[in-house]
Amino acid sequence: MQRVIKARGVTKTFEEGAAAVRALDGVDLDVHRGEMVLLMGPSGSGKTTLLSIMGCILRPTSGSVEIAGREVTRLEERELPRVRLGQIGFVFQGFNLFPTLTAGENVELSLDLKGVRGGEARRRAQALLEQVGLAEKYDAYPANLSGGQKQRVAIARALAGDPEIILADEPTAALDSQSGRAVIALLRELAHARGRAVVLVTHDSRVLEYGDRIVHMEDGKIRPPTDFSRAESSVFSLVQPNLAQDCSMEEQAAWGKGLQS
């Protein structure tokens, strides 16, 4: 399989008052096309920090990250939005849909950032919504959609730039079990059938059976990834945390910045 993410020796230290908090401590990770990787571990283990660095939202304190063969940690700040827009799709726990735009218009907005507008944008947005099973919801506003439907609109929006990489942060945390399984199955299909590399941060033990690899993090370090076995599911008895408890203030601000660029 073709490698699309290569992280080597990645560290991240946050300054919190007089204290320095080491969120990542020498992380190495490869992610390939066609696989779905689950990042798991207790709150504060560094999962969201690592996802943010791979998404070019946070910069590492040291180490290197390559996206599709390009070293991105030394790029100037003005170059990073182009990398995010062209190669990475983001799926967030809170959906982050614009409430005054319809489902179709939310997807069209991402296409507009790619320079696709007018009738062509509408045609592509319709096709993306059809791909996630929501063709009939083009004109529906987020307030009239279920949680699972909102997350599928968010996935369609993430696909608007035809990215090689999909990064999802707790995409099932706000969903019931049926909607959560549908969203995870869709993300796995994007990996297996469409050749995307999907990295998913989760505490949700219900999604274990869908992962190709489970990468467990603890104290900012990464354990060797394991091939998934159904028997392993009994090992995990993790609960859903509040996202804010798993992220520093700097991380939360960075994710918001990533949405705007």
N, C-alpha and C positions, 0 to 999 in steps of 0.2 A: 504494500500500500504506500501511496505517496505521502510523505510527511509534510504537513502544512503549518504546524507549530513546533518550534524547538526552543525550549527554555533551558538555560544552563547557568548554574550557580546563582540563581536569582535570590536576592535578599531585599527586604524592605523594612526600614526603621521609621517609625512615626515619633515625632517629638510631641509629647503631651505634657506641657508645663516644663518642669525641670527634669522630668523623666523621659527616657528613650525606650520605646516599646518596639521590640524586634518582631514584626508580624510574619516575616518569611526569613528562613535561615538556610540558604544554600539549596534551593529547589531546582531539580532537573526533571523535565517532563517533555515527552514527545506525543503529539497527537496527529493522527493520520486521517486521510480522506476515508469516508465510508464507515467510520466507527463512532459510537456514542460512549463517551467517557463520563463516569459519575465521579465528581469530587465530593467526598464525604468526610465527616469528622466533627468533633464537638465545636460549640460556639467559640469563636476566638482562635481557631486553629489556623486561619490564614486562607481559607478557601476563596472568599470574596475578594481578598487582596490579590491573590494569584489570578483570578478571573479578570479583575480590573487591569492588571498589568498585561495579560495576554490580549486584552481588548484595546490596548493603547490608550487607556483612560488614566491610569497611574503610571508613573515611571518607577522602575526599581532603583533602590539605593546602589546596588551593584549587580553584576551579572549581565547576561544578554538574552534577548528574545528575538527569534526570527519568525516572520509571518510570510508563508509561501516563499521561503528562501531569502527574504530581505530582512536584514538586521534593522530593527525599528527603535531600539532603545537610545540610539544616538541621533535620531532624526530631530530636526527642529520642531518646535511646537506647532508651527503653521502647517507642517507636512502631515501631522497625525490625523486630522479630520479626513484627509483623502484616503488614508489607509483604512480607517474605520468605515468610511462610506463605501469603499470599493470591495473590501474583502471580508468584512465582519458584520454579522447581523446579531442584534441584541434582543433578548427576550427577558423581561423583568417580572418580578413577583407581583408588582402592583399594576401591571398592564400598561400604564402611562399612555393611555389614549386621550386625545383631545375631546372633551365632552361635547363641544359645539360642532364637531365634524362627524359625518356619518362614517360607518365602517369603511366604505369605499374611499371616502375623502382622506381618512387617516392613512390608508395605504398610498393613495395618490401623493400625499405630502412627501413621503420618502422618495417616490419616483421623481418628484419635482426637484429634489436635491441632486438627483442624477441627471437633470436636464431633460427629463421626459415629461411632456405637458400635453394638455388638451385631450383630444380624442384618443391618442395613443396611450396616454396615462390611464384613461378610464378603461380602455381595453385590457391593459396589463393588470390593473388593479382587480378587475372582474375575474381575470384568469387566476390570479393569486388567491382570491377569496374562494374560487371554485376548488382550487388545489387543497385548501384546508377545510372544505366541506361547508362553506358559507356563501355560496353563490347568490342565494336568495336574500342575504342580509346586507346587500350593498348599500341600501338607503336607510338602514337602521342606525339609530344613535346608540352610543354606549350604554346609556341609561336603560335602553330597552333590550339589552343583551344579557344573557346569563354570564357567570364568571368564566365558564369554559369557553363560551363563544367569544368573550373579550380576549381571552388568551390566544385563541386561534386567530383573531384579527391581528393581535400583536405579532404572531408568528408570520402571518402574511406580510405584514409591514417589514419584518426583519428580512424577508426573502426578496423585497423589492429591488435591492441592489444586486441580486444574484450572487450572494457572497459564498466564498468557499467554506467559511467558518461560521457556526452559530454558537453563541455563548448565552447560556440561560442561567439566571440566578433565581433559585427557588421558584420555578414556574408553576409548581403545583401547590404551593403553600396556602393559597387563598381559595383552593378549589375542593369540592367534595370528591369522594373516591372515584366515582364514575367519570366526572369531568377530568380529574387528574390523570386517570389511566388513558383517556382519549388523547390528551395533550402529549403525554409521554410517548404513546404509540405513534403519533404524528411525527414527533421529533426523531424517533428511531427510523421511521420510514424515510425521512429526509436524509438520514445518514446512509442507510442500507440501499435504498432504491435510487437515490439521487446524488450520492457520492459526496455529501457534505460531511465536514468534521463537526461533530456536536459535542460540546463540553457543558455539563450540567452540574451546577452546585445544588446539593439537596441534603435535607435531613430526613426525607420521606422514605421510610423503609419499603413502602408499597412499590417503589419504582425499581427496586434492585434487579428484578427479573428482566428488565428491559435494557440494562447496560451491557456493553461489550467488555468494558473494563471498569473496575472500581479502584479509584486511587484514594487512599485514606490519608488524611492529614492530621497532624497533632503537633502542637507547639511550634508551628511555623515550618515544620519539616514534612517531607512526603515519604510515605512508606512505599516499598516496591508495589507496582500495580498488580492486581490479581485478575485472572480470568474468572468470569462470573460462574458460580455454581448455585443452583437453587438451595443447596444445603446451607450455603453461607448466610441466607436470609435470616436464619435464626440467631446469628451472631449480633445483628443490629437491632437495637431497641431504642432508636433515636426518636426524639420528639421534635415537633415543629417549634422553632424559636421565633421570637420577634426579630426581624431582620436588623433592626437598629441595635440589638444586643450583640450582633455578630460583626458589626462594622464600626470602625472609628468614625469620628465626625469628619475627618479628612476624606475617608472612603466614600461616605454618603454624599459629600459635596462633589467629589469627583464623578460619581455616577450621574448626578444631576447635570454636571458640565458635559458629560458625554452625550446626553440626550439632546443638548442644545447645539452641538457641533456637527 
